[in-house]
């Protein structure tokens, strides 16, 4: 199966939500990522901030993803456009329809506006 994880507010918690001076790993979600990876699934990390941003965070978090995706210049999700196929499961903090099954991850301090 292909399992996709978003970066912001899913794999990491932005500093705006924590009050820290930097973004921090979301260890609970990372544990889920690692479980799926240990089961032999194909792992994708994606971000609306772009594939390079997704790769930067994937590497920082030591996730060793099979692929990294983002949005193109027009704002379309690359997962839905140029990826080899649709993921089976996608984890994201927003309501998305990127995969066969889309899991919405609860944001920390959701009342705070993200930029």
Secondary structure, DSSP 4 states (H G I P E B T S, - for coil): -EEEEETBTTTEE-HHHH-SSS-EE-HHHHHHHHHHHHTT-EEEEE-TT-HHHHHHHHHHTT---SEEE-B-TTS-BHHHHTSSS-EEEEEESS---SEEEEEEPPPTTTTSPP-
